[in-house]
Amino acid sequence: MTKKILVVVDYQKDFVDGSLGFDGARQLDDLIVQRIEQTLLEGGELVFTFDTHGADYLQTSEGRALPVPHCLRGSEGWQLFGRTAGYLPRASRIFEKETFGSLELARYLADGGYDEVELCGLVSNICVVSNALLAKAALPEARVVVCKDATASADAAAHEAALSVMRSVFCEVV
């Protein structure tokens, strides 16, 4: 039996309709819910990542490069968006991360010995690609899959470039 995990990356209000929200992000909700339901139906595991910043965000390297406070721990914008949020109690783990990729998630994946890791969520060219690359590094023989319709970016060219990078390291973009 294939040991599968679905990683829902940063599908948080600030990236959908908050300070860094963009057209198209809201439409992912139904697709992400479909991926969650399919994974759970097949006996797979569900985890979420949360982009998580503190009051010192503007003093961080990221904050200096992107001076838009977002996903401040405990704020409304930090919460999961839409119907996807209703699946939070079904998650086996939640990973709060201060940067794009989560080393804690990568260690969890490596320790879990998964055969398949699927990723969806936001933003494709930043946090999704970062965590897909970490997943592939943690589990080089595992199938790492990104559902291209369940991820997006405000920048269409950057989105396509991220998908290309993931393909180039043998992640499957479906």
Salt bridges, closest charged atoms under 4 A:
ASP10 OD2 - LYS97 NZ 2.77
ASP17 OD2 - ARG26 NH2 3.51
ASP30 OD1 - ARG83 NH1 2.78
GLU42 OE1 - LYS4 NZ 3.92
ASP51 OD2 - HIS53 NE2 2.97
ASP51 OD2 - HIS70 NE2 3.02
ASP51 OD1 - LYS97 NZ 3.91
GLU62 OE2 - HIS53 NE2 3.57
GLU62 OE2 - HIS70 NE2 3.35
GLU76 OE2 - LYS13 NZ 2.37
GLU96 OE1 - ARG73 NH2 2.77
GLU104 OE2 - ARG93 NH2 2.67
GLU116 OE2 - LYS4 NZ 3.81
GLU116 OE1 - ARG143 NH1 3.24
GLU118 OE1 - LYS4 NZ 3.05
GLU118 OE2 - ARG35 NE 2.70
GLU172 OE2 - ARG143 NE 2.92
